[in-house]
Every structure is written in C-alpha cells, then in structure tokens.
Amino acid sequence: MKRIFAFLILNLLAAGPSYAQVKPVGVFDVEQRRAALSQPAFAGIRAACLAIPRDASWNGLKPIMGLKATEGYGTDGAANDYAWAVMVLTGRALAGDAASETALRDLLLTWSKANAFAQTEVENDAYYALKRVLLPTVVGYSVIQRSLDDEQRRVVAGWIDPLVRKVDYNFDGSVDHNNHRYLTDSVLMTWGAVTGDDRLYAKGIDRYRTILSDGRADGSLPLETRRGARALWYMRQSLSSMAVMAETAAMRGTDLYGLNEGGITFDRILSYTLNGITEPNVVLAYASENYIPGDESDFRKPDLGFLAKRSHGRHYMAWAEAIVSRDRAGLATRRLKALFMRSLKNERPLIDEFAGGNATCIWGRG
C-alpha cells in the first residue's frame, strides 16, 4: 500500500498543474473555434486567419534576452517581429494550417530554450513591453498545446510561467492602477485560465471590478482621461484589456460584461469612449490635465489614430471583434457595431497584442 501511495504522489508531483493541463481554454475555446472555422458560414473569417502569409524567416528570429527601458515616451520595440510572427502563426494554426502550427511550435521552443526575456529590466516601461509580448504568446500556446508532447509542453510552459509571474510587480506609482495594470491582469488571468491556476485567474476578476469601481459616473476612467491628446487612446486601450478579461471569464460562465459596480458597467465605459470619438470636446475638461500626453502637447487635438490600421499591421481596435460578435442588447453595443461596419470591418484582419493576436480569427463573425 505504501508503494502504491508513493507512486501516486510522485506522479502527481511530476505532472504539475501548469504543465500537464492541456484543455485549450483561455481567452476562447480553441477546439470550438477550430470547428466553427471549418464551417462554410465562417469561410470569410477563416480567410482572415490566413490573410497574412507565413514568413519562413520567422523561425530564424534570434531570441531577445531582455527588454529595456526607453528614453522619453514609448516602449522597447525589439520584440515586435517576434510578437507579429506569433500572432500571425497562431491565427493560421487555428485555421488549420499545419505548417504554421509547426512553425509556431518551433519558434516557441527556440525562445523557451533560450529563456528569452528573462533579463528584462525591472522598470515599468520595459515590463509594459514584456506584457505586450506575453499576451499573444499565451494565446499562441493555448492554440498549439494540444500538439505538443509532454516534454515540449513542460519546456514552453516552464518558460512562460515565470515571465507571467515576473510582471505581477508593483512599482508604487500610477502604473499599478492604470492601463498598465489592466494589461498585467489580463495576462495573469489568461495564463491562469490556460493552466488552471485559479489564483492568477482571480486577479483578472478583481481588477475588472476595480476598474468599474474607479470609473466616474459618466463612464470615464480618471487615470486615462487625464492623458491630454491621448485621453481617448488610453480609454480604448483600457477597453481592450477589459474585453480580454471578460472573454476569458465567459469561458468559465462568468458575465463580466454585465457586471455593475456602483452604476458603472463595461457599456458605460464604452459609451463614454464612443461619445468622445464622436465629439472629442466631451473629454477636454479631463484631458486638460495633460499628464504624459505623448507626442502631441495640445490636449485640444485628440489622437484618434487608433481608428485606423497602423503601418506595422496592428489595429488597436481589434478588441471590438469580441464585442460585436456577441448578441448583446444595449445602445453601446449597437453604436460599436455601427462604427465597426462603417470603419473597421474593411480593415480585417484586425490584429493586436492587446487583444492577444488575430482578433478577427479568434472572435469574428461574417
């Protein structure tokens, strides 16, 4: 009996919850989405998954040992090519492109074995850059983990896990409470969902409640709307992280979109942002604080560049795919859908780190 008991304990210890768990559910249900993409009704969305060709040079990308703080406004973009490769390959793998799945597996294994990013500077902008890389990496892992053997899964998860825990760091400043922290907790929550770590998952739930609690009655977020010309930029960025957290929670049957904290809901924050896009004067009183406004110092000239695809292929409104794909009532959703049909749909595929990758592929409908 003692031998049997010892054998069971050793096997449990060897398995480990982060490395043995293979159910591919994080931001979305991978197998369910694969099945949907194989249906004729999703032919257009599947085409969006495959719209960006696989670049054979991506598997030659040299691992980056650490991201660094940058002077002035902005973050370290050294990992941009890696993140883009992961996002494109993940979408293609989800749509059934076996070559892309193999390429993504090889890329993640190479960077895992090199312990990439482990030497990232302990500085808020460097960590911010790391979090932007981690979210699509987590999503990519969730998509291909079913095809990894136990050792490969152990290697890749064993690389991602300490990096995720690394960014769970307090800098004793506003970055511990604003969109930087929202991104952090979207990463923690998603990784917690993928690996079955309920403590990490719960951090996203708690943060979501805090965001709502911090909101003003009009739906504005104080730490974002003070950002001068980029006030709406960061409202949109906050909504992106909130959408990721809400979608991850939905996989466990929890409706964060409908959560109400003191009268503030996701829709209230969304409505305020849409109001600002339609009539930028709405945000001027808050934006006049002009706190770290970015390149434009005049708070009366709002930066709405997030409404168009960026030159590097990203689209910062990619998160909208998650919202418009849902059958949700309410004026805010109808207004976002109208904006989507008018300005965003023709930009597909919508791909962005803050949404975890190719959002059209992950959530899109026809």
MOSULBEL-V648422 format. One record per residue. N is the residue number from 0. SS is DSSP state (2 for helix, 1 for strand, 0 for the rest). PSI is psi in radians with two decimals (999 if undefined). Layout:
N,SS,PSI
N,SS,PSI
This chain:
0,0,-0.74
1,2,-0.70
2,2,-0.72
3,2,-0.75
4,2,-0.77
5,2,-0.69
6,2,-0.75
7,2,-0.71
8,2,-0.78
9,2,-0.69
10,2,-0.65
11,2,-0.73
12,2,-0.68
13,2,-0.61
14,2,-0.95
15,0,2.26
16,2,-0.55
17,2,-0.48
18,2,-0.44
19,2,-0.36
20,0,2.15
21,0,0.06
22,0,2.02
23,0,1.08
24,1,2.06
25,0,-1.75
26,0,-0.47
27,0,2.90
28,1,1.87
29,2,-0.86
30,2,-0.65
31,2,-0.70
32,2,-0.68
33,2,-0.78
34,2,-0.73
35,2,-0.75
36,2,-0.30
37,0,-0.13
38,0,2.56
39,2,-0.59
40,2,-0.38
41,2,0.32
42,2,-0.70
43,2,-0.66
44,2,-0.71
45,2,-0.66
46,2,-0.60
47,2,-0.57
48,2,-0.59
49,0,0.10
50,0,-0.61
51,0,2.11
52,0,2.64
53,0,2.33
54,0,2.06
55,2,-0.38
56,2,-0.25
57,2,-0.61
58,2,-0.06
59,2,0.06
60,0,2.26
61,0,2.27
62,0,2.42
63,0,2.14
64,0,-0.48
65,0,2.62
66,0,2.66
67,0,2.81
68,0,2.58
69,0,2.71
70,0,2.39
71,0,-2.70
72,0,2.41
73,0,3.01
74,0,2.87
75,0,2.12
76,0,0.32
77,0,-0.49
78,0,0.18
79,2,-0.73
80,2,-0.70
81,2,-0.86
82,2,-0.72
83,2,-0.76
84,2,-0.79
85,2,-0.77
86,2,-0.74
87,2,-0.81
88,2,-0.62
89,2,-0.79
90,2,-0.75
91,2,-0.71
92,2,-0.70
93,2,-0.59
94,0,0.02
95,0,0.19
96,0,1.78
97,2,-0.65
98,2,-0.66
99,2,-0.63
100,2,-0.73
101,2,-0.73
102,2,-0.70
103,2,-0.74
104,2,-0.83
105,2,-0.69
106,2,-0.82
107,2,-0.68
108,2,-0.73
109,2,-0.82
110,2,-0.54
111,2,-0.84
112,2,-0.46
113,0,-0.14
114,0,0.81
115,0,2.57
116,0,-0.07
117,0,-0.40
118,0,0.37
119,0,2.36
120,0,2.47
121,0,1.42
122,0,2.49
123,2,-0.67
124,2,-0.62
125,2,-0.73
126,2,-0.61
127,2,-0.78
128,2,-0.67
129,2,-0.72
130,2,-0.64
131,2,-0.59
132,2,-0.66
133,2,-0.68
134,2,-0.90
135,2,-0.48
136,2,-0.74
137,2,-0.77
138,2,-0.75
139,2,-0.76
140,2,-0.73
141,2,-0.54
142,2,-0.67
143,2,-0.04
144,2,-0.47
145,2,-0.48
146,2,-0.03
147,0,2.51
148,0,3.04
149,2,-0.71
150,2,-0.73
151,2,-0.71
152,2,-0.70
153,2,-0.72
154,2,-0.87
155,2,-0.83
156,2,-0.60
157,2,-0.34
158,2,-0.79
159,2,-0.75
160,2,-0.92
161,2,-0.50
162,2,-0.72
163,2,-0.79
164,2,-0.48
165,2,-0.72
166,0,-0.13
167,0,1.27
168,0,2.45
169,0,2.24
170,0,0.07
171,0,0.84
172,0,-3.02
173,2,-0.41
174,2,-0.22
175,2,-0.02
176,0,-0.16
177,0,-2.71
178,2,-0.44
179,2,-0.79
180,2,-0.57
181,2,-0.75
182,2,-0.74
183,2,-0.92
184,2,-0.41
185,2,-0.64
186,2,-0.83
187,2,-0.78
188,2,-0.78
189,2,-0.77
190,2,-0.68
191,2,-0.67
192,2,-0.71
193,2,-0.68
194,2,-0.13
195,0,0.38
196,0,1.74
197,2,-0.44
198,2,-0.76
199,2,-0.73
200,2,-0.74
201,2,-0.44
202,2,-0.60
203,2,-0.74
204,2,-0.83
205,2,-0.75
206,2,-0.70
207,2,-0.78
208,2,-0.71
209,2,-0.71
210,2,-0.83
211,2,-0.73
212,2,-0.56
213,2,-0.26
214,1,2.57
215,0,2.94
216,0,-0.50
217,0,-0.04
218,0,-0.01
219,0,2.67
220,1,2.03
221,2,-0.72
222,2,-0.21
223,2,-0.74
224,2,-0.20
225,0,0.00
226,0,0.50
227,2,-2.29
228,2,-0.35
229,2,0.35
230,2,-0.86
231,2,-0.51
232,2,-0.82
233,2,-0.40
234,2,-0.79
235,2,-0.70
236,2,-0.66
237,2,-0.74
238,2,-0.59
239,2,-0.84
240,2,-0.65
241,2,-0.70
242,2,-0.73
243,2,-0.77
244,2,-0.72
245,2,-0.69
246,2,-0.68
247,2,-0.74
248,2,-0.63
249,2,-0.50
250,0,-0.31
251,0,0.22
252,0,0.30
253,0,2.24
254,0,1.61
255,0,-0.44
256,0,-0.59
257,0,-0.01
258,0,2.41
259,0,2.08
260,1,1.78
261,0,0.57
262,0,-0.08
263,1,2.25
264,0,3.00
265,2,-0.77
266,2,-0.60
267,2,-0.74
268,2,-0.72
269,2,-0.77
270,2,-0.75
271,2,-0.76
272,2,-0.75
273,2,-0.66
274,2,-0.75
275,2,-0.65
276,2,-0.72
277,2,-0.73
278,0,1.55
279,2,-0.38
280,2,-0.37
281,2,-0.60
282,2,-0.07
283,2,-0.68
284,2,-0.69
285,2,-0.72
286,2,-0.40
287,0,-0.27
288,0,-0.53
289,0,0.79
290,0,2.05
291,0,1.20
292,0,-0.20
293,0,-2.65
294,0,-0.49
295,0,2.03
296,0,-0.24
297,0,1.91
298,0,-0.23
299,0,-0.03
300,0,1.41
301,0,2.42
302,0,1.85
303,0,0.42
304,2,-0.30
305,2,-0.17
306,2,-0.11
307,0,2.68
308,0,2.40
309,0,2.82
310,0,-0.43
311,0,0.19
312,0,-0.30
313,0,2.72
314,0,2.02
315,0,-0.05
316,0,0.29
317,0,-0.60
318,0,-0.42
319,2,-0.45
320,2,-0.69
321,2,-0.69
322,2,-0.83
323,2,-0.27
324,0,-0.24
325,0,2.54
326,0,1.36
327,0,2.40
328,0,2.93
329,0,2.59
330,2,-0.65
331,2,-0.77
332,2,-0.72
333,2,-0.69
334,2,-0.70
335,2,-0.70
336,2,-0.67
337,2,-0.75
338,2,-0.70
339,2,-0.85
340,2,-0.60
341,2,-0.69
342,2,-0.36
343,2,-0.63
344,2,-0.67
345,2,-0.14
346,2,-0.01
347,0,2.57
348,0,2.46
349,0,1.98
350,1,2.30
351,1,2.48
352,2,-0.69
353,2,-0.37
354,2,-0.04
355,0,0.01
356,1,-2.46
357,1,1.58
358,2,-0.54
359,2,-0.74
360,2,-0.67
361,2,-0.75
362,2,-0.33
363,0,2.62
364,0,3.12
365,0,999
